[in-house]
Structure formats: structure tokens, C-alpha cells
């Protein structure tokens, strides 16, 4: 028997918006997330433009100990997943409905900072 999948909530941490409304508005307006690289000194590189997530402050969303133990990629995923869960309106209980929930993450090179 095939199970149905329903998208109940969305979350986004992207180069054009750090939440779904901002992302969607920028997407519809045709804005690009590309800009000069700020995550590291790229002055000696042939390419100095990238689409980085901008303006993300993990301290505003996560516990300081968790921030120290996780890659920036993981922090972005956690915040986007929290947004998706809040957007869904789902209430998790001890009866096991939390086992029927999943999160799909799309990334280019998640975790490269740790590697």
C-alpha cells in the first residue's frame, strides 16, 4: 500500500531570504542571492562571487552550546526545520505521531566547513 505524503509546513534559509515569506517575495521579484564572498578571504581566487546565506545570527535561534558543537550548515537546517514545524501547526505528542513526520533538506555542499 502506498503512503500519502503531505507538505504541511515550509521553512527556508537561503541566499535570498532567511524565512519563507522573505524568500518567496525575493523569488517572485527575481532577485539574485549572488554577491561577493564574505565567509572567507577570496581575494586570491578566480571566482569571488557566491550565493551565501546572509544575515544569519545563530544566537538568535539556538543554544550557545549547540552552536559550538555544530557546523553552520546544521544550524541553518535546524532553524529552517523549526520554521517548517511551526508553519505546519502540528502538535507532537507521546502517542507516536512524531514518527510520522519527516524533514527534507536541500543543500549544495552541506557541512563543508567542518570537513
C-alpha positions in Angstrom: 0.0 0.0 0.0 1.3 3.4 -0.9 1.5 6.0 1.8 0.5 9.6 1.0 2.9 12.4 1.7 1.5 15.9 2.6 3.5 19.0 2.9 2.2 20.8 6.0 4.8 23.4 6.6 7.7 25.2 4.9 11.0 26.6 6.2 13.8 28.4 4.4 17.3 29.7 5.0 18.5 30.8 1.6 20.7 33.4 -0.1 17.5 35.4 -0.9 15.7 35.1 2.4 16.1 33.7 5.9 12.4 32.7 6.2 9.7 31.6 3.8 8.0 35.0 3.3 11.2 36.8 2.5 12.5 34.0 0.3 9.2 33.9 -1.6 9.0 37.7 -2.1 12.6 37.7 -3.4 12.0 34.8 -5.7 8.9 36.4 -7.2 10.8 39.6 -7.7 13.6 37.8 -9.5 16.3 38.8 -7.0 19.6 37.1 -7.1 21.4 35.8 -4.0 24.8 36.1 -5.6 27.3 38.6 -4.2 31.0 38.9 -3.2 32.1 36.1 -0.9 32.1 37.2 2.7 32.6 33.8 4.5 36.4 33.8 3.9 39.0 35.9 2.1 38.5 35.0 -1.6 40.7 37.8 -3.0 43.3 35.3 -4.4 40.6 33.1 -6.0 39.5 33.3 -9.7 35.8 33.3 -8.6 34.9 35.7 -5.8 31.1 35.5 -6.1 28.8 33.0 -4.4 25.3 32.7 -3.1 25.7 32.7 0.6 23.0 32.8 3.3 23.3 36.4 4.6 22.4 38.0 7.9 22.1 34.7 9.8 22.7 35.0 13.6 22.6 31.6 15.2 22.5 33.1 18.7 19.0 34.5 17.9 17.7 30.9 17.3 19.9 28.3 19.0 21.5 27.5 22.3 25.2 28.6 22.6 26.4 25.1 23.4 24.7 23.7 20.3 26.2 26.4 18.2 29.7 25.5 19.4 29.1 21.8 18.5 27.5 22.2 15.1 28.6 23.2 11.6 26.9 26.4 10.2 25.0 24.1 7.8 23.5 22.2 10.7 22.4 25.5 12.3 20.7 26.7 9.1 18.9 23.3 8.8 17.7 23.4 12.4 16.3 26.9 12.1 14.6 26.1 8.7 13.1 22.9 10.2 11.8 24.8 13.2 10.1 27.2 10.9 8.6 24.4 8.9 7.3 22.7 12.1 5.8 26.0 13.3 4.3 26.7 9.9 2.7 23.2 9.9 0.8 23.8 13.1 1.4 20.2 14.1 1.3 19.2 17.7 3.6 16.4 18.7 2.5 14.0 21.4 3.8 11.0 23.3 1.5 8.6 21.3 3.9 8.3 18.5 2.7 10.8 15.9 6.2 12.2 15.9 7.2 9.1 14.0 5.1 10.1 11.1 7.0 13.3 10.4 9.9 13.9 8.2 12.0 16.9 7.0 13.6 17.1 3.6 16.7 19.2 3.3 18.2 20.5 0.1 21.8 21.7 0.1 24.7 22.2 -2.3 27.6 21.3 -0.1 26.3 21.0 3.5 28.9 20.6 6.2 31.9 21.7 4.1 33.0 24.0 6.9 33.5 21.0 9.2 35.3 19.0 6.6 
